[in-house]
């Protein structure tokens, strides 16, 4: 017995799945780097856009590794969402990324004095992109008819 097309909806929309995939990649790169190579992360993050972390205070291995562990945990839940996509998964992960993104942005927007203008702008843009991925997971797609 088939279900009428109007009553079925995909478990996800393309933009939600793409946003989730983006957070998984981001989480993997940042998490692996910060957790397994904390000194290198501290000294060189993000490499191509300057060095944002080392100019903001002394190295703290515990703090950098915790940051990496948090990203790895977010990435693990994100992988689950890629394998078993559903609207509740997108909502929960969207909320998590938006809360983290807003708080992360709020801190950095008030602590730009250690960066040059180009690095400060690049940092804020990167934070807005990460926040945008969380928002994208919360935006429902149109129902297919």
Protein Blocks (a to p, Z undefined) as FASTA:
>chain_A
ZZdfklpccfbdfklmmmmmmmmmmmmmmmmmmmmmmmlmmmmoghjnocfklmnoccdf
klmmmmmmmmmmmmmmmmmmmmmgcfklmmmmmmmmmmmmmmmmmmmmmmmmlpcfklmm
mmmmmmmmmmmmmmmmmpccdddZZ
